[in-house]
Amino acid sequence: MALSTDEKLVNQLADQIQQKIVTGEYRPGEKLKQVALANTFQVSRTPIRQALSQLAARGIVDQSQTGAVVKSQSSKDVRDIYRVRSEVEGLAAQLAAQWITDQQLLELRKIHTRFVHAVTELSRLRAENPSGHTESAGYQAARQEWVSSNSEFHAIIFQASCNAFLGKIIADLQLGSARGRIASSALGMYKHRMERNIAHHEAILSALEAHDEIAARRAMAAHVDESGEFVATWMENQSQTQ
């Protein structure tokens, strides 16, 4: 049965709010005020209220009598999520090694070059100004490029797996504030850790170029496992300093 116009609007609003949570515009623990959201999306409060209820059902926001709040996750939650992600994303890489096209491999190589450049720029800016690098426009641009190229790198691999059901599972695991948290944790990432990210991506890409399914799966799983441990440890360090 076709959705009504009202239902389509609610679904669209839920997706748009969710995207802002994913990118970190709305952060964990932030209260989502219906009036402000209605003004942002230029709609009435009714579809906003319904969209927030939908997001609560997806597990992205917590709702109570006082309103909706972007759901926060503990470091244990992060470790648990990344443990599952390492398995499913490893499987995606394994399947991608079988099905990936020459054009997709070419695009991956280009994205990896952008990723390396972003890491190099972040390291340079930190070395030049250790105390104030995070405030500069150049640092913010390099950090955004780091996040974007990382996301695009993984997205192509998931697409190349040619398994829509697997893609849906991965997308669900990445819901919430995952991307925003990764972007924030980049602030605490030191040179060695950034270089490890480059090495991981290179190992994944080399395995895909060789169409080595087992190596691709192992490289991706190792990458996700180590990334999850870094993000969880970063969260624990942040909570201790607050």
MOBEL-V723224 format. One line per field, one symbol per residue. ss: DSSP state (~ for helix, > for strand, _ for the rest). burial: # if it has 24 or more other ideal C-beta (glycine too) atoms within 12 Angstrom, else .. A space follows every 10 residues. Layout:
ss: ???
burial: ???
This chain:
ss: ____~~~~~~ ~~~~~~~~~~ ~~________ >>_~~~~~~~ ~___~~~~~~ ~~~~~~~___ >>>>__>>>> ____~~~~~~ ~~~~~~~~~~ ~~~~~~~~~_ _~~~~~~~~~ ~~~~~~~~~~ ~~~~~~~~__ __~~~_~~~~ ~~~~~~~~~~ ~~~~~~~~~~ ___~~~~~~~ ~~~____~~~ ~~~~~~~~__ ~~~~~~~~~~ ~~~~~~~~~_ __~~~~~~~~ ~~~~~~~~~~ ~~~~~~~~~~ ~_
burial: .........# ..##.##### ####.###.# .#.#..#... #.....#### ######.#.# ###....### ###.#.###. ##..###### ########## ...##.###. ##.###.##. ###.##.... ..#.....#. .######.## ########## #....##..# #.######## #########. ..##..##.# #####.###. ..#.###### ########## ##.##..... ..
